[in-house]
Amino acid sequence: MADLAYLDKSPLLFTVLKNLSRNRVRGAYRTTRLLDRFGYFANKAVRVEIEPGFSLYVPIYRPERWDRRDLLDYEHDFMDTLVQAASASDAPLTIIDCGADIGLTSVMLAARIRRVAEVVAFEPSDEAFPILQRNLSGLALRCEALQTAVSDFTGKGKLMHPAYDASHHARYLAPSSSGGFPVTTIDSLALSPRDLLIKIDVEGGEIGVVRGAAQTIRSANSVILTIEAHPQVFARTGIDPTRVLGELAAMRPFAFTVAEDRRLTLDLTRPFFEQVEDKKKIYNVIATSAGPC
């Protein structure tokens, strides 16, 4: 895509139309679509301050057109549960962000968890990666952005769209023998034992990421790991979220929390979506190491 314009202030019409749309004012959505067709939002990323000292650039050409209010409300059950789990210690924390997109989760966590000392973020998308680099460069801590996918093999890969969703968020990794971007493993980072927070958002490739991180997970001082339980992804891959969690539990003891239903006690011997109330909802599961390996 063309070079992005990184703006420190939202265009006036974007702000006005965003507020009108949020208040369901008639015609706001249609006007936004019309301006989009004429390129008003094209190739623009706007700086949004999360809190003093923490901000990120958000692409307003994407259909969601996030502003600050959207970011602060982003996955609030998931983010609150994750922050609570990560706040149980004062030791320096390394975030490994798999499927980082523009770095939203990493920046939000760094803003709320003061013990974050380092971020390693993986994102293979040509569209998202430059924004990820820009956003991580604004953090006052060690950061590395890698235009690489993560799995249990090293090689090349490409991004594929599922039949049910054409958005960039739904693309998943497929191995490629004819070029593409690099694919690697978390174990290849050769991290020394430390406290880790591993966020996995890879649209069905979770079991590969976990298998490719086995040595790292076993050797870390402590691990917090997240996966997304998505009913459509499960239908496409046939890999139940509890199967992924079971492989994780075989590496070391973990406690599991479903962010959207904290009262639920997961039974790893049963299919995940048999245990939740809404079978069509997307859930986030947070695994917290419950003892030594």
Backbone torsions as a table, in degrees:
resi	resn	phi	psi	omega
1	MET	NA	164.0	-179.5
2	ALA	-64.7	161.3	179.7
3	ASP	-57.7	138.7	-179.9
4	LEU	-79.7	147.0	168.5
5	ALA	-98.1	119.3	-180.0
6	TYR	-95.5	110.5	-174.2
7	LEU	-102.9	137.4	177.2
8	ASP	-85.4	-8.9	179.5
9	LYS	-141.5	140.2	-179.4
10	SER	-65.9	140.9	172.0
11	PRO	-57.5	142.7	-174.3
12	LEU	-56.5	-45.9	-177.7
13	LEU	-65.3	-33.4	176.5
14	PHE	-61.4	-47.6	-179.3
15	THR	-62.6	-45.1	-179.2
16	VAL	-63.1	-48.8	-177.0
17	LEU	-68.8	-33.5	177.2
18	LYS	-62.3	-46.0	179.5
19	ASN	-66.3	-39.8	178.4
20	LEU	-65.0	-41.7	178.8
21	SER	-64.7	-41.1	-179.8
22	ARG	-63.1	-32.0	179.0
23	ASN	-93.6	12.4	175.2
24	ARG	56.8	39.7	176.9
25	VAL	-77.5	129.9	-176.0
26	ARG	-59.9	133.7	176.6
27	GLY	94.4	-14.7	-176.7
28	ALA	-65.8	-44.4	-178.6
29	TYR	-65.1	-43.4	-179.5
30	ARG	-63.5	-40.4	178.7
31	THR	-64.7	-40.4	177.8
32	THR	-61.0	-44.8	179.3
33	ARG	-62.7	-39.4	-179.8
34	LEU	-64.9	-46.2	178.0
35	LEU	-62.6	-35.7	177.9
36	ASP	-62.3	-43.2	179.6
37	ARG	-62.1	-30.5	-179.9
38	PHE	-91.3	6.2	172.6
39	GLY	84.5	16.1	-177.3
40	TYR	-63.1	-35.7	-177.6
41	PHE	-96.0	-5.0	-170.9
42	ALA	-60.9	136.6	172.5
43	ASN	56.0	34.3	178.3
44	LYS	-119.8	132.5	172.3
45	ALA	-124.6	130.4	-173.2
46	VAL	-108.8	135.5	177.6
47	ARG	-74.5	127.4	179.1
48	VAL	-123.6	125.2	178.5
49	GLU	-85.9	123.3	177.6
50	ILE	-79.4	-49.0	172.1
51	GLU	-159.2	167.3	-175.4
52	PRO	-51.4	125.4	179.4
53	GLY	91.2	-6.6	-178.1
54	PHE	-133.6	118.0	179.3
55	SER	-147.3	166.4	175.4
56	LEU	-152.2	156.4	177.1
57	TYR	-89.7	133.0	-176.7
58	VAL	-118.8	126.2	179.4
59	PRO	-72.3	118.1	-178.1
60	ILE	-88.7	-0.1	174.9
61	TYR	-81.1	-14.9	177.1
62	ARG	-71.7	151.6	-175.7
63	PRO	-58.8	-30.6	-177.6
64	GLU	-72.7	-27.1	176.1
65	ARG	44.6	60.8	-177.5
66	TRP	-66.5	145.2	167.2
67	ASP	-123.0	-171.2	-174.2
68	ARG	-60.9	-41.8	-179.7
69	ARG	-60.7	-41.1	177.9
70	ASP	-63.5	-43.3	-177.6
71	LEU	-64.6	-42.0	-179.2
72	LEU	-68.3	-22.7	179.5
73	ASP	-96.6	0.0	-173.9
74	TYR	-62.9	121.3	174.8
75	GLU	43.4	51.5	-169.1
76	HIS	-62.8	-37.7	177.5
77	ASP	-62.6	-46.1	179.4
78	PHE	-62.5	-50.1	-176.6
79	MET	-64.5	-43.1	-179.6
80	ASP	-63.2	-42.3	179.9
81	THR	-66.9	-39.2	179.8
82	LEU	-67.4	-43.6	178.4
83	VAL	-62.9	-41.7	178.3
84	GLN	-61.0	-44.0	179.8
85	ALA	-64.4	-38.6	-176.6
86	ALA	-78.4	-14.0	-177.6
87	SER	-89.2	7.1	-178.5
88	ALA	-78.3	-6.5	-178.6
89	SER	-139.1	160.2	175.7
90	ASP	-106.5	-0.1	-177.2
91	ALA	-69.1	149.6	177.8
92	PRO	-55.2	138.8	-173.7
93	LEU	-119.4	133.7	173.6
94	THR	-104.2	126.7	174.6
95	ILE	-95.7	127.9	170.6
96	ILE	-112.0	110.9	-172.2
97	ASP	-104.6	104.6	-177.9
98	CYS	-99.1	115.3	-170.8
99	GLY	81.4	54.4	-169.9
100	ALA	-75.3	-20.4	-174.4
101	ASP	54.5	-122.2	-177.7
102	ILE	-91.1	3.2	178.4
103	GLY	91.5	15.5	-176.5
104	LEU	-56.9	-51.3	-176.7
105	THR	-63.1	-43.4	-179.4
106	SER	-61.3	-45.1	-178.9
107	VAL	-67.9	-41.8	179.0
108	MET	-62.8	-41.0	179.5
109	LEU	-69.2	-41.2	178.3
110	ALA	-61.5	-33.1	179.3
111	ALA	-71.4	-28.1	-173.6
112	ARG	-106.1	-18.3	-179.1
113	ILE	-116.7	102.5	-171.1
114	ARG	-70.9	-13.7	-179.2
115	ARG	-87.5	0.7	176.0
116	VAL	-63.5	123.4	-177.6
117	ALA	-112.2	-18.3	-172.3
118	GLU	-158.2	145.6	174.9
119	VAL	-130.0	128.4	169.8
120	VAL	-117.5	116.8	-172.4
121	ALA	-120.8	131.8	179.0
122	PHE	-110.2	127.8	176.5
123	GLU	-155.4	113.0	-176.4
124	PRO	-83.0	-13.5	-172.4
125	SER	-68.8	129.6	176.3
126	ASP	-63.5	-31.2	-178.7
127	GLU	-73.5	-44.6	-173.9
128	ALA	-84.8	-29.4	-169.3
129	PHE	-60.1	-44.3	179.1
130	PRO	-60.4	-35.0	179.2
131	ILE	-70.7	-40.0	175.2
132	LEU	-57.2	-48.2	178.8
133	GLN	-57.3	-45.9	-178.6
134	ARG	-62.3	-43.3	-177.1
135	ASN	-68.5	-40.7	179.4
136	LEU	-69.8	-29.4	179.2
137	SER	-65.4	-18.5	179.3
138	GLY	-86.1	-4.1	179.0
139	LEU	-89.0	137.4	-178.5
140	ALA	-88.0	56.1	176.9
141	LEU	-156.8	173.2	-178.5
142	ARG	-68.9	126.5	-179.1
143	CYS	-138.4	145.0	174.6
144	GLU	-139.7	124.0	176.3
145	ALA	-106.9	128.1	-176.9
146	LEU	-122.0	124.7	178.6
147	GLN	-83.4	71.5	-170.8
148	THR	-145.9	146.2	171.2
149	ALA	-93.3	164.4	-176.2
150	VAL	-123.9	134.9	176.7
151	SER	-159.0	-150.7	178.4
152	ASP	-110.0	19.4	176.8
153	PHE	-142.1	162.7	172.7
154	THR	-111.8	136.2	-177.3
155	GLY	166.8	-138.3	-179.5
156	LYS	-126.3	153.9	179.7
157	GLY	-148.1	171.2	174.9
158	LYS	-140.6	160.2	179.9
159	LEU	-97.0	133.7	-178.2
160	MET	-120.1	147.7	175.3
161	HIS	-93.6	132.5	171.4
162	PRO	-73.0	159.8	-178.2
163	ALA	-64.4	-26.1	-173.1
164	TYR	-90.5	-5.4	-175.0
165	ASP	-156.6	119.7	-179.4
166	ALA	-95.1	4.5	-177.3
167	SER	-75.9	159.1	-180.0
168	HIS	-66.1	-26.4	-178.0
169	HIS	-67.5	-24.2	-173.1
170	ALA	-93.1	-4.3	-175.8
171	ARG	-67.0	145.7	-177.5
172	TYR	-128.5	160.8	-176.5
173	LEU	-80.6	134.9	170.3
174	ALA	-129.6	135.1	177.1
175	PRO	-58.9	148.7	-179.4
176	SER	-134.5	134.2	176.8
177	SER	-100.4	-0.5	-176.2
178	SER	-126.5	51.7	178.4
179	GLY	92.0	-169.5	-175.2
180	GLY	118.8	-155.4	-179.3
181	PHE	-103.2	164.1	179.9
182	PRO	-70.7	149.1	172.5
183	VAL	-123.5	136.0	-178.0
184	THR	-140.8	-173.3	178.7
185	THR	-121.3	157.7	174.6
186	ILE	-66.0	-35.9	179.1
187	ASP	-60.2	-25.8	179.6
188	SER	-67.7	-16.2	176.4
189	LEU	-69.9	-21.6	178.9
190	ALA	52.3	50.9	-179.9
191	LEU	-73.7	138.1	173.1
192	SER	-73.9	159.1	-178.7
193	PRO	-52.3	130.4	-179.7
194	ARG	-163.8	175.5	173.6
195	ASP	-79.7	129.3	-176.0
196	LEU	-124.4	144.0	167.5
197	LEU	-122.9	112.8	-177.1
198	ILE	-110.3	112.2	177.0
199	LYS	-99.1	123.0	-178.0
200	ILE	-116.0	114.2	177.0
201	ASP	-134.6	80.8	-169.9
202	VAL	-128.1	18.2	168.9
203	GLU	53.2	52.8	174.2
204	GLY	108.1	-9.7	179.9
205	GLY	-96.7	18.6	-174.3
206	GLU	-60.3	-41.3	-176.1
207	ILE	-65.7	-33.8	175.8
208	GLY	-66.3	-42.4	178.8
209	VAL	-62.1	-44.8	-179.9
210	VAL	-63.0	-44.8	179.6
211	ARG	-63.9	-36.5	179.2
212	GLY	-77.8	-0.2	179.0
213	ALA	-118.9	12.0	-171.9
214	ALA	-56.9	-46.4	-178.4
215	GLN	-65.4	-41.5	179.9
216	THR	-63.8	-43.5	-179.0
217	ILE	-64.1	-42.1	-178.3
218	ARG	-69.2	-33.8	-172.4
219	SER	-92.1	-13.5	-177.1
220	ALA	-67.0	153.1	174.5
221	ASN	-62.0	-46.9	176.0
222	SER	-151.0	155.5	-177.5
223	VAL	-136.9	132.4	164.6
224	ILE	-117.0	126.7	-176.1
225	LEU	-133.9	138.0	-178.9
226	THR	-121.7	141.4	169.9
227	ILE	-132.6	158.7	176.8
228	GLU	-101.5	131.3	175.0
229	ALA	-101.4	103.4	-172.1
230	HIS	-116.1	117.5	-175.0
231	PRO	-60.5	-36.8	179.6
232	GLN	-71.7	-36.4	176.6
233	VAL	-65.8	-41.6	177.0
234	PHE	-60.1	-42.8	179.4
235	ALA	-63.0	-35.1	-179.2
236	ARG	-75.1	-42.2	-172.7
237	THR	-93.5	-27.4	-174.1
238	GLY	75.3	7.8	-179.6
239	ILE	-100.0	109.6	-178.8
240	ASP	-71.0	140.7	177.2
241	PRO	-54.9	-33.9	179.9
242	THR	-68.0	-25.0	174.6
243	ARG	-66.6	-42.5	177.0
244	VAL	-62.1	-46.6	-179.0
245	LEU	-65.1	-33.7	177.5
246	GLY	-64.2	-41.5	177.3
247	GLU	-65.3	-36.8	177.6
248	LEU	-64.7	-44.3	-178.5
249	ALA	-65.1	-24.8	178.3
250	ALA	-73.9	-15.3	-178.3
251	MET	-85.1	-35.6	178.0
252	ARG	-170.8	164.1	-179.5
253	PRO	-66.8	136.5	177.2
254	PHE	-135.7	150.2	166.3
255	ALA	-105.9	140.8	-175.0
256	PHE	-117.3	133.0	178.5
257	THR	-126.8	129.0	172.2
258	VAL	-89.2	113.9	-171.2
259	ALA	-58.5	-35.9	-176.4
260	GLU	-85.7	-5.0	176.5
261	ASP	-153.4	79.9	-173.3
262	ARG	-67.5	-17.2	-179.4
263	ARG	-79.1	-15.7	-175.8
264	LEU	-73.1	130.1	172.2
265	THR	-100.4	110.2	-176.1
266	LEU	-71.2	137.6	172.3
267	ASP	-106.3	109.7	-174.3
268	LEU	-72.4	-5.5	176.9
269	THR	-90.7	-5.4	-178.1
270	ARG	-115.6	149.9	175.7
271	PRO	-56.0	139.3	-175.2
272	PHE	-59.0	-48.3	-171.7
273	PHE	-77.7	-4.2	168.5
274	GLU	-79.5	-15.9	-173.1
275	GLN	-100.8	-10.3	-177.3
276	VAL	-107.5	157.1	-174.7
277	GLU	-72.9	-44.9	-177.2
278	ASP	-102.1	107.5	-175.3
279	LYS	-72.4	-15.3	-177.3
280	LYS	-103.3	1.4	-176.4
281	LYS	-88.2	150.4	173.9
282	ILE	-90.5	129.9	-179.0
283	TYR	-117.6	155.8	174.2
284	ASN	-115.9	128.2	179.9
285	VAL	-110.3	130.2	179.4
286	ILE	-112.8	120.3	178.7
287	ALA	-102.5	127.0	-179.3
288	THR	-120.4	125.8	-178.8
289	SER	-59.9	128.6	-171.7
290	ALA	-107.3	10.7	179.7
291	GLY	171.9	176.9	-178.6
292	PRO	-69.2	157.9	179.5
293	CYS	-67.7	NA	NA
